[in-house]
Amino acid sequence: MTRGLTARLVLVGSIAFLLCVATFAVVLSLVNDARDASDSLQVSNDRTAAADRTLALVVDLETGLRGYVVTGDDTFLQPHAHAITALPGAQRDLLDATASDPRQASTAGRLVERSNAYLEWQRDQRARAERDPAAAAIVIATGAGKRQVDAIRVLVRDLVSREDRAAREERQHLEGSTSRAITLATIGLLGIPLLLAALVYASARRVSRPLQRLSRAARRVAGGDLEVRVDESGASEIAELSRSFNSMAESLAVARQESEVYNAELEAQGAELAVTINALELEKARIETFHDVVSAFTSEVELDRLAPLLLSKLRAAAGARGGALYVADPVTPENGLRLRETAALDRSELPERLTADVIADELERHLLLPLASSGRPLGAVTLLDPISKDLATLQRMADAAAVALSNALALESARYAAEINRAVLETAHDAFVAVDADRRITAWTPQAEALFGYSEWEARDQLVDELLIPARWRDAYRTQHEELLAAGMETRRFEVPALHRDGHRMNIEVSVSPLKVGDSWQVNGFVRDIGERVAHERSREAQRAVSQALAETAATEDVVPRILEALGRTLRWPLATHWVPDPLAGEPRRAAEWQDPDYAGEDLPVSVSIPISSGPTGFGLFEFWQRRRVAVDDDLSEALDAIGKLVAEVLERRRAEAEADRLKNEFFALVSHELRTPLTSIIGYLELVLEEEAGEVPEEQRRFLNVIERNARRLQRLVGDLLFVAQVEAGTLSLDRRDVNLESVVLEAVEAARPRAEQAGVELVAETEPLPALDGDPDRLSQVVDNLVTNAVKFTPTGGRVTVSSKRCEGAAVITVTDTGIGIPEDEQDRLFERFYRARGATDAEVQGIGLGLSIVRAIARGHGGEVSLRSEPGSGTTFTVELPIPIHEVTRL
């Protein structure tokens, strides 16, 4: 074998590799050409498909509309509607498909423009067909739509024909590339195996014979002949392999010699290992003994049985003649260790308590093993004359015994605490009830039996809500129970109605806290009857509810219904009636009635009647009904009597106030009417004098007369306002309704107020937009805007701004007047629209007015079916908003 074998193998292999690479590259290039041609064909197909789909949708538009116009059948509009919806998507697909070809993109653009134009024409014709089918049929008959479709067909035909030519060219190119790729791949597949076969044959001759020699030598080495060697002649890789084989054989021979030496050493170490195993067996025995002792300790939790077991095990482990066990008291561990158990020793000869002095003086021959847990002494074991010297093992056993003793002492302590708790619960004033996580009763004290009437054996394992809680409150109790368990250790107190065994309802107060016992929860509750306290609170609550109802009710006719509702809800009486005398009928008649929403109309016994009288004045009586007859306690009876007198006084006072208001309104109307006629004459003559109808007026007299005229007109407006308020109060307000241009009303009001605003240094701005005509009184609506703008200017300081706007919002015309003035406190806003009411800011600033402007604004707005509201913050200004309804025909037209 020559030195150049590797080089020749590398050369031949390289040639074969290069041939493979060249063949693969050419084939890959041809495949890429074929794939590009295939992609081009796919693009062409996409363009053709997009163009055909666009044309098909246009044809659907044409045929659908034609069918609808000719037959009047809406069925033809289904493809027409689908085409309208799908055409934009088809156009986008066509433009995307032709984007890479400028010429086709241009044609596609023209096609989209024509189809869009035709789509608009279609929409016009469809609208015409819906308005005038005959006219639409005439237009369709002219063939105008068909001509547009034909033009679109021509564009589609041009685009498709160019795509067909391009597809044929790409298909021919694809077939040529595919043919060349197949030919070249066939040549490569045949040539490369022949070259590889020649290479394998040459290598076999040069390599296989030396390898056969090496194989025979290797089998002899495997048979144990480590002296065999092979010929190392030659200088190529096979020679190197022969030298390596000989070196391996020599190494194996040396290794066999070393192995024999190691075997001798292992035999010597075997004896030492046997000794170690014996020691391990002894340790295993000690561990098993320790395990048995610990298992015995942990299996017992009763102190009476654990004490002798613990002492006997430790005594046996130590081999002692006798022993004693001293244990701390589970209740008073601070009193030290006392003698609990002895083994093979006379108890009378041993000290009763274990102290340091006793250990030094009387237990000299004893081994002391302390029993402690977490640094706390629990007990001690004394062993007389122990044989075992393995103090470490004995102390480990003592530690395990301490754990068991700790558990037993804890159990004794828990039992003692349980006995104390039971004694406390049985002597406590409050009842104690415990339930588990499923709301089943697990504890029931004698106090609970006395409170609810159920014995312990009747209550145990019952659902507490089903047994004690009225049906109406059970869901709420269950929710609170779940929340309590979720909160963990939180303690809560709440009041809840409860049912006695005899069926009567009672009020109880419950203090509950959850307690985790093992893996489960229980809820402990102390229950107290609070019936007397609730009765007292009900009487106070009834008085408070009536006082609140009287304070919150403005209208006299609403006072009695509110009082009936307040008393019914507070005292839980489901039906309340107000009876008043009827002289004509000779018997009382029902004036008002209130029913609880839960009242289903069942029969109810009369519970209590309250006369509504104070001195000689009487207003009938209140009669309350309830489901069960319950005696009224003295506190509640006195409270109801006081309520009856209070209601009578309030009704009498309100009746007097109503009569006074009526007389006042009549007086205002009379005075206003009587003042109006002379004021009109005065103003008329003043105008004649100022116009110099009676002669020339000197300038100084003119100034005086102007002052008289301003105040006369102011008085005239005041009289007009009083008359208007009187009409509103009497329900005789009349409006001169006609079409009103609200935008003009707002602009005129702003211009009228502009001189006063400029004089006050206030910027006045109008922001309006056209509004539909309103059905209203233009003079009264002008009065609304005038009053709001005048107030805004009066209450806005110099340098401020007043903005007046009008706009349409959700079927209503909205006027807003916004100022940057002093603002209105929140507690005054509700009363601002009352007649004669003036805000503190107006009186403090001595602003002119009597408090009628805003009440007139509200009356006019409501007379038009609208409403007025305000939004204000002190120091930030005020916004008044007037909403007026737009007539329905105007809303529809808009």
FIFIMAR-815212 format. One record per residue (C-alpha): y, x, z. Coordinates in steps of 0.2 Angstrom, whole numbers, plus 5000, padded with zeros to 4 digits. Layout:
<recs>
YXZ...
</recs>
This chain:
<recs>
500050005000501750074995503350085004504249964992503149814996504549725007505849764994504849684980504449534990506249514994506749534975505449404969505949284983507749304979507449274960506449114965507849064977509249094964508248994951508048844963509948854967510448864949509348714945509948614960511748644956511548594937510648434942511848394956513348414943512448294931512048174945513948184951514448144932513147994932513847934949515647944943515147844927514247714938515847704949516947674934515747544928515847464945517747464945517747394927516547254933517647214948519147204937518247084925517646984940519346964948520146914931518746784928518946714945520846704943520546614926519246504934520446454948521846414936520646304926520146214942522046184945522246114927520646004927520945944945522745884942522245814925520845714932521945654947523345604935522245514923521045424936522045424952520545474961520845594976519145674973519845774959521045854971519645944981519446084968521346074965521646104984520346244985521046334970522846324977522146404993521046534984522246594970523246714981521746804986521046814969522746884963522747014976520947064972521447084953523047184957521947304969520647324956521847374942523047474953522247644946522547594928524347574923523947484907522747364915523947344931525347294919524247164911523647104928525447094934525946984919524346874923524846854941526646804936525946674923524746604936526046594949527246504937525846394932525446354951527346304954527246194939525646114946526446084963527945994954526745894943525745844958527245794968527845694952526045614951526245554970527945484966527745414948525945424941526545364924527845494922526545624927525245564915526545574901526945764906525045794906524845714889526045834881524845984884526146084893524846134906523546174894524746294884525046384900523246404903522946464886524246594888523346654904521646654895522446774881522946894895521246884903520346904886521447064883521047134900519247094899519047164881519847334886518647334901517147304890517547454879517847564894516147504901515247544885515947724884515547754903513747684900513447804886514147944896512947894911511447884899511748064893512048134910510448054916509448124902510048304904509748294923507948234920507548374907508248514918507348444934505748444924505948624919506348684936504848594944503648674932504348854932504648874951502848844956502148964943503349104949502749064967500949074962501149244955502049304971500649244982499249324971500149494972500349484991498549434993497949594985499149704995499049625012497349535014496149685015497049775029497149615039495349585037495049755045496249715059495349545062493649625064494349755077495149615087493549515089492749675096494149695109493949515113492049545116492549685129492549845118494149915123493750085114493850025096495250085085495750055067496350165053498250195053498350275036499850205025501650195029502150015025502149865037500249855038500150035044501449985058500349835063498749955064499750075076500249925086498449865088497850035094499250045107498749875113496949925115497450075125498549965136497149845139496049985145497350045158497649865164495749835167495749995178497249935188496449755190494949835199496149915211497049755215495449655218495049785232496749755240496549565239494849565248495749655262497149525263495849385264495449425282497249415287497349245278495949175288496849225304498449135298497448975294496748965311498448975318499048835306497648725312498148745330499948705325499348555315498348495331499948515341500948415328499648275327499748265346501648255345501548125332500348015342501448025357503047985348502147845339501547775355503347785362504147695347502847555347503347495364505147415368504747335385505247445399503847385411502547435398503447585391503747675408501847705413501447745394502847875394502347955410500447965406500748035388501948175395500748215410499248225398500248345386500748455400499048455409499948415425499048355442500348215443502048155439503448035442504747945431506547915436507647795426509447745426509847555430510147465413511547365421512347495433511947665425513347745435512247725451511147875445509247885442507947785453506147805454505247685442503447745439502147875447500547945441499248015454500548035467500947945483502547845479503047845498503148035498504348045483506248035484506947865479508447935470508448095459509848215464510148405462509848425481508148335480507648435465507948595474507248545491505748425487505148455469504948645469503248635461503748505448504248535430505848435426506048355409507748275407507848115396509548095388510348015372511948065365512348165380512048015392510748035405509447895404508047965415506948115420505048155421504448265435502648345432501748425446500848595443500848585423499548695414500448695397501748835395502348765378503948705385504748675368503448555363503548465379505448455378505348385360504148245367505348215381506748195367505648065358505347975375507247975378507547875361506147745366506847735384508647705377508047565366507147485381508647505392509747425378508547285377508647255396510547265396510547135381509447015391510547035406512147005395511246855387510946785404512746805410513346725393512146575396512846555413514646565408514346445393513446325404514846325417516246335405517446185402517346195383515746145374514946295364514046265347513346405336512846375318511946495306512546545288511846385282512846275294511346225304511546215323510746355333511546335350512046175360512646185378512646035390514546025388514245985369512945855374514245775385515645785372514645715357513245615364511845715356510545805367510045985362508445945354509245815343510645925338509646085334509346125316510445985310511846025298513446025309514545945295513245805292513045775311514845785317516145795303516745635295516345625276518145645270518345815279516545885275517045975259518546055268517446115282516146195271517546285262518246355278516446405284516146505268517846585270517546635288515846715283516746815269518146875281516846955293517446975311519046865310519246735323520046565319520646415328520846245319520846055323519645935314519145755316517345735323516145585326515345545342513545485342514145305345515245315329516945325336518045465329518845595340519945745338519345915342520046095343518746225338518946415340517646505329517146685326515746755315514446865323513146965313511446955321510247075312510347045293511046865295512646785301513046655314514646565319515046535337516246405341517046335357517546155356518846055365519245875365521145855361521245665360522545645373523645785365523445715348523945545354525545615361525845725346525545565335526945475344528145615342527645635324527845455321529645455328529945615317529245535301530345385304531945485307531545595291531245435281532945365287533845525283533145545266533245375260534945325253534645155246534545015259533144925249532045085250532145105269530844985275529545045262529845225266529645185285528045095282527345235272527945365285527045275299525545225289525245405284525645485301524645365312523245345298523445155297522845115279523844945278525644915283526644755280528444705284528644515288530344435289530844255294530944125280532043975286531643875270529743895271529743885290528544035291528644225289528544295272527944465266529544575262528644745259526944815260526144995259524245035256523445205259522745275242520945275250521045095255519744995245520244815251518944805265519344685279520344765293520744695311522544695316522944845326524744835332526444735328528144805330529644685332531144755322532544695333534044765343534944645354535344485345534944565328533144545321532344595305530644525307529144635312528044775306526144745306524944885304523044865301521644995303519745005300519245005319520144925333520845075344521945045359523745105358524145225372525745205383526645355374526345285357526745105362528445165369528745265354528345115342529545005353530945135351530545155332530744965330532444965339533045115329532545035312533444875317534944975322534945075305534644915295536044825304537144985301536744995283536944805280538744825288539044975277538444885261539644745266541044865269540744945252540744775244542444735251543044905247542544885229543344715228544944795236544944935224544744815209546044705215547344835219546944935203547144775193548844725202549444905200549044915181550244785175551844855184551345035179551144985161552944915162553645065170552845185158553445075143555245075149555145265153554645295135556045185129557345285140556645455135556745405116558545365120558345185114559645135128560845285125560845475126559945545141560745705149559545855151559445855169559045665170557745695156556945825167556845695181556245565170554845685163554245705181554245525184553245495168551945625172551645555189551645375183550345425170549345515183549445355194548945255178547345365176546945355194547045165193545945165177544645275186544645155201544445005189543045105180542145145196542244965201541444905185540045025187539744975205539744785200538644825185539844755172540244925163540444885144540445005130541244985113539745065103539945125086539545285076540245435085540545615078540145715094540745875087542445805083542545735101542145905108543445995097544845865101544545875120544646065119546246065109546945935121546546055136547146215128548946205133548446185152547146335150548446445142549646405156548246445169547746615160546046545156545146585139544546415132543146435118542246295108540546325100539946175090538746135077538645985065537745835074537045675068538145515072537845445089537845265094539145265108540845235114542045375107543345345121542145355135541245505128542945585126543345545144541645635149542145795139543945785146543445775164542245915163543446035153544845995165543746025180543146195173544946245169545546195187544246295195544246455185545446595191546646685179545746795167544146685167543346595153542746415149541546395135541246215128539746195116538846055107537146065099535545975095534046005106532345915105532945745099534545745110536345795108536845925122538545965128538746105140540346165149540146335156541546425167541646585176542446505191542146495210540446405209539746275220538646305235536846235234537046115248538446025240537746015222536745855226538245755232539445815219539245665208539545545223541145445221542645515232541645675236542545835234541846005236542446125250543146245237544246105230544946055246545146235252546046285236547146115237546546065219547245895214545945755212545145615222543345645218543045515205542945625189541045685190540445515196541345435181540445575170538745525176539045335174539645355156538145475152536845355160537745205151537345295135535545325140535845505144536045615160537145755167536545905177537346065184536846245187537946345198537946505209539446535221540546675214539646665197540246505189539546335185538746255170538746065167537545995154537645825146536145765136536345605125534945535115535145535096534645375087532845375081533345345063534445495064533045605071531845545058533145585044533345755051
</recs>
